[in-house]
Amino acid sequence: TQLLEQSPQFLSIQEGENLTVYCNSSSVFSSLQWYRQEPGEGPVLLVTVVTGGEVKKLKRLTFQFGDARKDSSLHITAAQPGDTGLYLCAGDDTNAGKSTFGDGTTLTVKP
Amino acid sequence: KAGVTQTPRYLIKTRGQQVTLSCSPISGHRSVSWYQQTPGQGLQFLFEYFSETQRNKGNFPGRFSGRQFSNSRSEMNVSTLELGDSALYLCASSLMDSNYGYTFGSGTRLTVV
């Protein structure tokens, strides 16, 4: 069974601060996704990374896929209250035909 | 284009009853997956349907079942409900598989009393 561990589990910061969320596994994934979920809603896909070492940027968010395709990080620059939410990483488990999700990082950005 | 539509949004059922949840995927998407989300277990994979066939299944008891119709719409059914079945049930739509991620619906919040 492939497992994904996210850290930290909870993060509370002030507006304008920078932060990094980590997603680690002992398994290799063919691709990895990051989602953001708000209370009462389904997760929304932010990015998919496929190639080891790949870096993708989405405005103030920077996503990196580890060289060995076992881990990933999400860095947010100058966080804003609108970034508040549950951030989930998910690894594609091609053999099982599903995504394996981490337990998530709950981010609170205070004004 | 329209997103993934799940109905109903909220449901309250009594132990022992059964329930059917519905999902309409994005037009053209042929794969529909179902996940259960709870505070303690996170998102757990239930099953995936592709072209009306169950292609993959998670580790849930046989009380959990599903199907997919020729228009790709999917339903999941839970029989003999237990208190522990209370959760947010999420439908995830994708073109072919999970490799490039999913588009999720808003979910059905099921409460079993």
Interface residues (C-beta under 8 A of the other chain):
Chain A: S30 S31 Q33 Y35 G40 E41 G42 P43 V44 L45 T48 L88 A90 D92 D93 T94 A96 G97 K98 S99 T100 F101 G102 D103 G104
Chain B: V4 S33 Y35 G42 L43 F45 E48 R55 N56 G58 L90 A92 D97 S98 N99 Y100 G101 Y102 T103 F104 G105 S106 G107 R109
